[in-house]
Amino acid sequence: LCSVMLANKDGTHLLSAAAPSLPDEYNQAVDGLLIGPTMGSCGSAAYSRKSVIVADISTDPLWKDYASMALAHGLKACWSQPILSSTGTRLGTFAAYYRESREPQTNDLKVVERASHIAALAIEQAKVTEALRESEARFQAFMRHTPAVTFIKDEAGRHLYINPQFEGVFGVSREEIKNKTVFDFLPADVAARLHQNDQLVFSSGQTLEIEETVTAPDSTAKHWLVIKFPLDTGEGRLLGGVAVDITERKRVEESLLRTQFAMDQAVDAVYWIDPCARILYTNDAATAMLGYAADEFLRMTVHELNPNFPPEMWPDFWAETREKRTTSFETVHLAKDGRRIPIDIRVSFLAYGGQEFHCAYVRDITERKRVDEALRESQERFELAARATNDGIWDWNIVTGELYWSDRTFDLLGFQPGDCTPTYEVWISVVHPDDADRAHQAVCHHLETREPYDVELRVRMKDGRYRWFRNQGQAVWDATGRPVRMVGSISDVTERRTAEEALRIAHAELEQRVVERTIQLASVNRSLQDEIVERKRAEKALQLTQFTVDRAAQGIFWVGPKAEILYVNEAACVVLGYSRDELLRMTVHDIDPNFPSEAWPAHWEELKRRGSFTFESSQHTKSREVRYTEVTVNYLEYDGQEYNCAIVRDITERKLGESALLESEERFSKAFNESPIGMAIVAPDGRWLQVNQALCEIVGYSKAELETMTFQAITHPDDLESDLHHVRQVLSGALRTYQLEKRYIHKNGSVIWIVLNVSLVRNADGTPKHFISQIQDITERKQAEAAVRDSELRYKLLTEATFDGIAVHDHGILLEVNAGLERMFGYESGELVGRSMWDLIAQESRDLVLANMRNGVTGPYEAMGRRKDGTTFPGEVVVRPYRYRGKEVRLVAGRDITERKNLETERLRHTEELERQVAERTVEIAKLESQRAQAEKLAAMGRLAAGVAHEINNPIAGIKNAFTLVKQAIDPAHPHAEFTGMIDREIARVASIVQNMYQLYRPESGKGEAVELQVMLNDIVALFSKRLQQRRLVLAIDADPCIDRLCVPRGDLLQVLLNLLNNAIDCSNEGGTITLTLRVDPDAIRIAVSDEGPGISPENLPHIFDPFFTTKTRGDQKGMGLGLSISQSLVMAMGGRIEVQTQLNGGSTFSVLLPRHTAVACTQDQLETIKEVVTYDC
């Protein structure tokens, strides 16, 4: 009893295939047997892939769950052999049953093994046959339903096979094209390119993916993405090809590139911004304006570019823009280098794909601001000049005949401004008849020769009186030499016609428009072809078909009614990342989340109803990555079975591209539509192909009118050749883009100035396709620039006549200067504007000027100026506050006062000299007055001294006579004989003192004599030794050994030294030291007496040499106050002087300075002797 069981598709169960000798009931019971280690003989053999011999079913543990069922049918033994394919794949089992328990013999095992092998061969052959039949059906279904064009060629390029789509595209049938090449039905140049690519595949043996352009039967060019791959069938090399129509995609890509090119090349900066203020996109103009690279922008937010939009303000601004949809304003952007750039910005709110965006068009208005500022400055200068003069101003427009008179002109002529309308004829009519012709001839002469216009004439006033006026003027000529305007003054100018209407530079908002909208790419499935009747083909064709399908570029799935996957090709495996075996164990629900199990029945019913349709879905790869797909499903019936042949094309890249393309299209379309400047697409011959509303508003024509015209038709004749020259250069490739200023003729006939930016878009083959033009209206800017030049001319005519320096400055920065100031400081014209005022002020005057600026001093005051060469000069400054450019500044007038200062300096020098002479005379008078007072004081004291001297003189004479007798009686050998000489000298000194008292106030120098200093010093020591011992004082004598004798009156010198030593002893404390010093100074002999006493107080020091002034008030020291006075008189009589140095509690030093000629040098022996007697210690 034998049976054959086959494994199911998932390899988990065994199905009954053939068992005619076994009971049907048993066969039904074991059908679907689970493959496992204890699943009877067959289940275990399939599981272990080895023979399983069960001799007794009733006792074998492998049959524990199935023994009763087998035994019920009389089956007691079962030998099972696994059926394996040639590749080792498990196909099923072959089993032999016995109705009695039985062990197999060797021959039995061989028979079972051989039977299983035969069964394997039969099963494999059946599977191959079925697979070939299914493969053929799948191939035909794929070829019939795929949207791609497919073909197979041989090495000679002959077509062996084409699918129905190929027939539909090229209008040929399979029979017609068989064995024909592309040269038989395509143009030669196209066929040559295709054949060359075919040969490249044959020569390299590699798959080639390339884009090819082929002309269709209707003469339209179609673009194809073609994959060509080699096929090796063993009987020769073939080439397979799959081509997908990408014509629409190419058109959309071209449109996108054109749109992107237009935005990237836009003159104004363009930004895309998300709700979090992040920057999503910028063009090249933004980079050029602010200096950031594109990738730097994408890492930034609006808050970093615009300080006026901090994070806390952004939500309100976003909500306001969402409500208004569009808003415009002026603000600033911060450049990468820190500059603040003024901008005009137009923001549009856009919503796309459930997201919100801001599209901002930003224009740099630095130049416009500069022109505005220049016009305002010009107007302010004109008003300043007009106020600075007392003349009347007139301005004659020669072209229009208009004549302007300032109010001062009306006032000078005796009129009120409303009395008449000034014209040239009115002016001539009020000129005296005798002067009218001369005035007219002077004007004509000036206009013809350009010689100065300056006449004196009589003008009739309103009351009929005539007055003389001086009339001056200056004409202005255009580029052709034609006079167009004349400006002048009559008498003193006070006012002048205000500047022309303020400059308005209209800023238009950038509008760009995307020429073509992006159309969603979609592939249209070709209509289903009749099912091919042929079911079998030659084995070679079948193998070729299978090979082609397995290697098709698209994934191909055969799916059963229960969503089970029956077949997949290699492309599907590659895309999803699964092996073929893995996919064949899966269902559609496992890889496509859009088809859950509950939705599958409805899908299958729809497929049966429609037969074939295409839709987009998504599939999950093994790595859980989502791949977007385009699926063409086809309902097929074969051998009574229902199938779904699904052709799956991976469109992930296309979907991502479409998403980006749609987003970009929406974004740039809205941006283009809202562009504030003119945009146009122009044919190479000049025809307007497409224009936006902004351009229509600029030139006055409607879109319909412009699109029937050329740009040459509205270009000003004088500018046409220049524009065409640039066009030819771009067409030739010499220029990529160009920009120029030109004129258009408006529909109403007026002339419009515009800035034109032109770029050329070329076809794929490099031929010119069309121009993209951007047009910006600059008429008002041109008018403003003309107004600035006109105002500058009038200002120059009125300000050149002044000679003083005039300047306008703002916090020290010079805004305006006149020629007089430049000449004064030595600068060239225009060199001072923008420089610091402090460059013109000398260092010594800067504090003064700064203080005056802070305090609002208007002057006049004086300050030192500094010229360019560094020299300085005095100046006189007058300052007035002035409103300039909308803020308070200072108007300064300065004058060089060097000559005046020189005169003042000379006068001051004479004054100082006179004062010096007066001071010297005053000092001399005071000195004489002091001497006179001193003389009167001394004269008063002289009378007293003379009386005292008279009373002393007689006793001294008696003492001297008596001592003479005593001295004769003393033996020279007596021990005290030496004192007789000293007493004799003292008597002589007393007599000398008395004599000096007579001569105190009639000082006459005594007769000089050679005074031996050694003897004098010995006498001084002897005289003061006792007194020094009593006070315990030390007398230190420091004598220069080079001094031997002095040629002076001995008594006078000794008297001076005794007075000084006596004062030193009186002032010294016990135990102190008194120093007597004799030195030779460079210009005198110095004899100094120093003590260590309390010093002399400052209040007493000026009086110490006054007669009778004394500080000795104690009983033992009380004196008359004559010592120092007499000493000073004696020293002065010797030609010397007395100096005093004193310090409180630091002692005093009295120095007697005698002329050096009084000294007599000593010998060497005397020098040694003097050195021995230097000090004396008591």
ZISUL-V437109 format. One record per helix or strand. SS is the DSSP state (H for helix, E for strand). FROM is the first residue (numbers start at 0). LEN is the number of residues. Records with the same first field share a line. If there is no record, write none. Layout:
SS=FROM-LEN ; FROM-LEN
//
This chain:
E=1-6 ; 12-6 ; 32-2 ; 51-3 ; 76-8 ; 89-9 ; 148-6 ; 158-4 ; 177-1 ; 207-8 ; 220-12 ; 236-9 ; 268-5 ; 277-5 ; 300-1 ; 325-9 ; 339-13 ; 354-10 ; 390-7 ; 401-4 ; 422-1 ; 430-1 ; 452-8 ; 465-12 ; 482-9 ; 492-3 ; 554-5 ; 563-5 ; 586-1 ; 611-9 ; 625-13 ; 640-10 ; 677-5 ; 686-5 ; 709-1 ; 714-1 ; 736-9 ; 750-12 ; 767-10 ; 804-6 ; 812-5 ; 835-1 ; 840-1 ; 858-8 ; 871-13 ; 886-10 ; 1008-4 ; 1033-6 ; 1042-6 ; 1072-8 ; 1084-6 ; 1136-7 ; 1146-8 ; 1158-3 ; 1175-1
H=23-7 ; 39-9 ; 60-3 ; 66-6 ; 105-40 ; 163-7 ; 173-4 ; 181-3 ; 187-17 ; 246-18 ; 283-7 ; 293-4 ; 301-4 ; 310-14 ; 365-23 ; 406-6 ; 423-7 ; 432-17 ; 538-12 ; 569-7 ; 579-5 ; 587-4 ; 596-14 ; 651-22 ; 692-7 ; 702-4 ; 710-4 ; 716-16 ; 778-21 ; 818-7 ; 836-4 ; 842-13 ; 897-72 ; 977-22 ; 1012-19 ; 1049-18 ; 1097-4 ; 1122-11 ; 1155-3 ; 1163-9
//
